[in-house]
Amino acid sequence: MEKETTTVDAVGTRRAHGGPQGAERWKWGAAGGGAVILLALGGYFLFSPPSASTDDAAIEAHVVPVSAKVEGHVERVLVSDNQRVEAGALLFELDSRDLKNRLAKARAKVASDRAGAAKADGDLKRAKALFEKDEASKQDLEHAQAAADGARADAAQSEAALAQAELDLTYARVIAPVAGRVTRKSVETGAYVSIGQSMMALVPDEVWVVANFKETQLARMHPGQSAEIKVDAFPGRRLHGHVDSIQAGTGARFSLLPAENATGNFVKVVQRVPVKIVFDETPGEGRALSPGMSVEATVSLR
């Protein structure tokens, strides 16, 4: 029993002496770990490439309006909202019966005017032959010449009207000028449309980013620099692109009512300049990028 008590006391003594030593080792370990973290952060900020970021950015694209070139009633509509179509696809068709009647009348007018022009040319030839034989006066020849010129002009005008009638008939079929997705569709079967009335819009697949950077961020920015794009609609997905161009002027300068700093009190405000960034990749299948989507753009200034 006395030996066991001595062992316990010895262990207890070692524990008592080991407590402060462990705390001291922990302090040195924490200090070393902090130093490593500080060195890592310092190295990151020292050696990482400089960059400029902004969340004042959005996706842009060409929006192609589709309108009617002739007036009439809509006979059928072949597309629906947000549908993707290829260039040349038939979007909607107008009732073409009136246009076909105009075309038939134009063809009849052309035939009549051509016959009149041929008759006038024949009269002119006879007038010239009689004038050379002194059997007709110069005034008769001039009248025949004027009649022939007028008949030719009428024939040319009717042929132009025929060409326009043929063209108008093709306009009854409204086709997609570009490939893209149907947006803002407002045409329905049976509706009466006028010339130039917007029926829908097409958004092509090609999109880009317009990022409004502060003017103080542009000192080292130039076309060709790589960019990282984070789209709010696809969290966790980072896309890559590059700077395409920098607008020659701030956004405020091209606004509807630009600031007039020469009058009133002047307050200096950091201006923003639109920068066009094009994508080097797409987000993937089923992830369409649409105009107006909010993004965050970061440009590497190397």
C-alpha positions as CSV (number, residue, x, y, z in Angstrom):
1,M,0.0,0.0,0.0
2,E,2.8,2.4,0.8
3,K,4.4,1.7,-2.7
4,E,1.2,2.4,-4.5
5,T,0.7,5.7,-2.6
6,T,4.2,6.7,-3.7
7,T,3.4,5.9,-7.3
8,V,0.2,7.9,-7.3
9,D,2.0,10.8,-5.6
10,A,4.7,10.6,-8.3
11,V,2.2,10.6,-11.1
12,G,0.3,13.5,-9.4
13,T,3.5,15.4,-9.1
14,R,4.4,14.9,-12.7
15,R,0.9,16.0,-13.7
16,A,1.2,19.0,-11.5
17,H,4.6,19.9,-13.1
18,G,3.2,19.0,-16.6
19,G,0.2,21.5,-16.5
20,P,2.2,24.8,-16.9
21,Q,4.5,23.2,-19.5
22,G,1.5,22.2,-21.7
23,A,0.0,25.6,-21.5
24,E,3.3,27.2,-22.5
25,R,3.6,24.9,-25.5
26,W,0.1,25.7,-26.5
27,K,0.8,29.4,-26.4
28,W,3.9,29.0,-28.6
29,G,2.0,26.8,-31.0
30,A,-0.8,29.4,-31.3
31,A,1.7,32.2,-31.9
32,G,3.4,30.1,-34.5
33,G,0.1,29.3,-36.2
34,G,-0.9,33.0,-36.2
35,A,2.5,33.9,-37.7
36,V,2.0,31.4,-40.5
37,I,-1.5,32.7,-41.2
38,L,-0.2,36.3,-41.3
39,L,2.6,35.3,-43.6
40,A,0.2,33.4,-45.9
41,L,-2.2,36.4,-46.0
42,G,0.7,38.8,-46.7
43,G,2.0,36.6,-49.4
44,Y,-1.4,36.4,-51.0
45,F,-1.9,40.1,-51.1
46,L,1.7,40.7,-52.1
47,F,2.0,38.2,-54.9
48,S,-1.7,37.8,-56.1
49,P,-2.4,39.8,-59.3
50,P,-4.2,43.1,-58.9
51,S,-7.8,43.2,-60.0
52,A,-10.8,45.5,-60.3
53,S,-14.4,44.3,-59.4
54,T,-17.9,45.8,-59.6
55,D,-21.4,44.5,-59.1
56,D,-22.8,47.4,-61.1
57,A,-23.0,45.1,-64.2
58,A,-25.5,43.2,-66.2
59,I,-25.8,41.0,-69.3
60,E,-26.6,42.7,-72.6
61,A,-27.6,41.4,-76.0
62,H,-29.0,42.6,-79.3
63,V,-32.8,42.7,-79.2
64,V,-34.1,42.4,-82.8
65,P,-37.6,43.7,-83.3
66,V,-40.0,42.0,-85.6
67,S,-42.7,44.1,-87.3
68,A,-45.1,43.9,-90.2
69,K,-44.1,45.5,-93.5
70,V,-47.7,45.4,-94.9
71,E,-51.0,45.8,-93.2
72,G,-53.7,43.1,-92.9
73,H,-55.2,40.5,-90.6
74,V,-53.1,37.8,-89.0
75,E,-54.1,34.5,-90.5
76,R,-51.9,32.3,-88.3
77,V,-49.1,32.5,-85.7
78,L,-46.6,29.7,-85.6
79,V,-44.5,30.5,-82.6
80,S,-45.0,30.9,-78.8
81,D,-43.4,32.9,-76.1
82,N,-39.7,32.1,-75.3
83,Q,-39.6,29.6,-78.2
84,R,-36.2,29.3,-79.9
85,V,-36.3,29.7,-83.7
86,E,-33.7,29.6,-86.4
87,A,-33.0,32.3,-88.9
88,G,-35.6,32.1,-91.8
89,A,-38.2,30.4,-89.7
90,L,-41.8,31.4,-90.4
91,L,-43.1,33.4,-87.4
92,F,-46.6,34.4,-88.5
93,E,-48.6,34.9,-91.7
94,L,-51.1,37.6,-92.8
95,D,-54.2,37.1,-94.9
96,S,-52.8,37.5,-98.5
97,R,-56.0,37.6,-100.5
98,D,-56.0,41.4,-100.9
99,L,-52.3,41.3,-101.8
100,K,-52.9,38.7,-104.5
101,N,-55.7,40.9,-106.0
102,R,-53.3,43.9,-106.1
103,L,-50.8,41.7,-107.8
104,A,-53.2,40.5,-110.4
105,K,-54.3,44.1,-111.2
106,A,-50.6,45.2,-111.4
107,R,-49.9,42.4,-113.9
108,A,-52.9,43.4,-116.0
109,K,-51.7,47.1,-116.0
110,V,-48.3,46.0,-117.1
111,A,-49.7,44.1,-120.0
112,S,-51.8,47.0,-121.1
113,D,-49.0,49.6,-120.8
114,R,-46.6,47.4,-122.7
115,A,-49.1,47.1,-125.5
116,G,-49.6,50.9,-125.5
117,A,-45.8,51.4,-125.6
118,A,-45.5,49.0,-128.5
119,K,-48.2,50.9,-130.4
120,A,-46.6,54.2,-129.7
121,D,-43.3,53.0,-130.9
122,G,-44.9,51.8,-134.1
123,D,-46.6,55.2,-134.6
124,L,-43.2,56.9,-134.0
125,K,-41.5,54.8,-136.7
126,R,-44.3,55.6,-139.2
127,A,-44.1,59.3,-138.3
128,K,-40.3,59.2,-138.9
129,A,-40.7,57.5,-142.3
130,L,-43.4,60.0,-143.4
131,F,-41.3,62.9,-142.2
132,E,-38.3,61.7,-144.3
133,K,-40.6,61.6,-147.3
134,D,-41.9,65.1,-146.5
135,E,-45.4,63.6,-146.1
136,A,-45.6,64.6,-142.4
137,S,-44.7,67.8,-140.6
138,K,-42.1,68.1,-137.9
139,Q,-44.9,68.8,-135.4
140,D,-46.4,65.4,-136.2
141,L,-43.1,63.8,-135.6
142,E,-42.7,65.6,-132.3
143,H,-46.2,64.5,-131.2
144,A,-45.4,60.9,-132.0
145,Q,-42.1,61.1,-130.1
146,A,-43.8,62.5,-127.0
147,A,-46.5,59.9,-127.2
148,A,-43.9,57.1,-127.4
149,D,-41.9,58.6,-124.5
150,G,-45.1,58.8,-122.3
151,A,-46.1,55.3,-123.2
152,R,-42.7,54.0,-122.2
153,A,-42.8,55.9,-118.9
154,D,-46.3,54.5,-118.1
155,A,-44.9,51.0,-118.9
156,A,-41.9,51.5,-116.6
157,Q,-44.1,52.8,-113.8
158,S,-46.5,49.9,-114.0
159,E,-43.6,47.4,-114.0
160,A,-42.3,49.1,-110.8
161,A,-45.8,48.8,-109.3
162,L,-45.8,45.1,-110.3
163,A,-42.5,44.5,-108.6
164,Q,-43.8,46.2,-105.4
165,A,-46.9,44.1,-105.5
166,E,-44.9,41.0,-105.8
167,L,-42.7,42.1,-102.9
168,D,-45.7,43.0,-100.7
169,L,-47.0,39.5,-101.2
170,T,-43.8,38.0,-99.8
171,Y,-44.2,40.3,-96.8
172,A,-47.4,38.5,-95.9
173,R,-45.1,35.7,-94.5
174,V,-43.0,37.2,-91.7
175,I,-39.8,35.2,-91.1
176,A,-37.2,35.4,-88.4
177,P,-34.3,37.7,-89.5
178,V,-31.9,36.0,-87.0
179,A,-31.8,32.9,-84.8
180,G,-32.9,33.5,-81.2
181,R,-35.6,33.2,-78.6
182,V,-39.0,34.8,-79.0
183,T,-39.7,37.6,-76.5
184,R,-42.4,40.3,-76.0
185,K,-44.8,38.5,-78.3
186,S,-47.9,40.5,-78.9
187,V,-49.4,39.1,-82.1
188,E,-52.4,36.8,-82.1
189,T,-54.5,35.2,-84.9
190,G,-57.2,37.5,-86.2
191,A,-55.5,40.7,-85.1
192,Y,-55.2,43.6,-87.6
193,V,-51.6,44.8,-87.8
194,S,-50.3,48.0,-89.4
195,I,-47.0,48.7,-91.2
196,G,-44.2,49.0,-88.7
197,Q,-46.2,47.7,-85.8
198,S,-43.9,45.7,-83.5
199,M,-45.2,42.1,-83.1
200,M,-42.4,40.5,-81.1
201,A,-38.6,40.6,-80.5
202,L,-35.9,38.0,-81.0
203,V,-33.0,37.7,-78.6
204,P,-29.9,36.0,-80.2
205,D,-27.6,33.6,-78.4
206,E,-24.7,36.1,-78.4
207,V,-24.6,38.0,-75.1
208,W,-22.0,40.0,-73.3
209,V,-21.5,41.9,-70.1
210,V,-21.6,45.7,-69.6
211,A,-19.8,46.4,-66.3
212,N,-19.8,50.0,-65.0
213,F,-16.4,50.4,-63.4
214,K,-15.4,53.5,-61.5
215,E,-13.1,55.8,-63.4
216,T,-10.5,55.3,-60.7
217,Q,-10.3,51.6,-61.6
218,L,-9.5,52.1,-65.3
219,A,-5.8,53.2,-65.0
220,R,-4.5,49.7,-65.7
221,M,-7.5,48.3,-67.6
222,H,-7.3,47.6,-71.3
223,P,-8.9,45.3,-73.9
224,G,-7.7,41.7,-73.8
225,Q,-7.4,41.3,-70.0
226,S,-9.1,38.2,-68.6
227,A,-12.2,38.6,-66.5
228,E,-14.2,36.4,-64.1
229,I,-18.0,36.7,-64.2
230,K,-20.4,35.5,-61.5
231,V,-24.0,35.5,-62.6
232,D,-26.6,35.9,-59.8
233,A,-28.9,33.5,-61.5
234,F,-26.3,30.7,-61.3
235,P,-24.8,30.9,-57.8
236,G,-21.5,29.1,-57.4
237,R,-20.8,29.1,-61.1
238,R,-18.0,31.3,-62.3
239,L,-17.6,32.0,-66.0
240,H,-14.5,33.3,-67.8
241,G,-14.3,36.1,-70.3
242,H,-12.1,39.0,-71.4
243,V,-12.4,42.8,-71.8
244,D,-13.5,43.6,-75.3
245,S,-13.6,47.4,-75.2
246,I,-14.0,50.5,-72.9
247,Q,-16.6,53.1,-73.8
248,A,-15.3,56.5,-74.9
249,G,-17.2,58.4,-72.3
250,T,-18.9,57.9,-68.9
251,G,-22.4,56.7,-68.6
252,A,-23.6,60.0,-67.2
253,R,-22.3,61.9,-70.3
254,F,-24.6,59.9,-72.6
255,S,-27.7,60.0,-70.3
256,L,-30.9,61.7,-71.4
257,L,-30.1,64.7,-69.2
258,P,-26.3,65.0,-68.8
259,A,-25.1,67.0,-65.9
260,E,-24.3,70.7,-66.6
261,N,-21.4,71.4,-64.2
262,A,-20.9,75.0,-65.5
263,T,-24.0,76.1,-63.6
264,G,-25.0,75.9,-59.9
265,N,-22.9,74.3,-57.2
266,F,-20.5,71.6,-58.3
267,V,-20.0,68.4,-56.3
268,K,-17.3,66.0,-57.6
269,V,-18.7,62.5,-58.0
270,V,-16.7,59.5,-59.1
271,Q,-18.0,58.6,-62.5
272,R,-18.6,55.2,-63.9
273,V,-17.5,54.0,-67.4
274,P,-19.2,51.1,-69.2
275,V,-16.8,48.3,-70.0
276,K,-17.8,45.5,-72.5
277,I,-16.8,42.0,-71.4
278,V,-17.4,39.1,-73.7
279,F,-17.7,35.5,-72.6
280,D,-15.1,32.8,-73.4
281,E,-17.5,30.1,-72.3
282,T,-21.2,29.4,-71.8
283,P,-22.8,28.4,-68.5
284,G,-23.9,25.0,-69.9
285,E,-26.9,23.2,-71.1
286,G,-30.2,24.6,-69.7
287,R,-28.6,27.7,-68.3
288,A,-29.5,30.5,-70.8
289,L,-28.0,33.9,-70.2
290,S,-30.6,36.6,-70.8
291,P,-30.3,40.4,-71.1
292,G,-30.7,42.2,-67.8
293,M,-29.4,39.5,-65.6
294,S,-27.2,40.9,-62.7
295,V,-23.6,39.8,-62.6
296,E,-20.4,40.6,-60.7
297,A,-17.4,41.2,-62.9
298,T,-13.7,41.0,-61.8
299,V,-11.0,42.0,-64.3
300,S,-7.4,40.9,-63.8
301,L,-5.2,43.9,-64.2
302,R,-2.0,42.0,-65.1
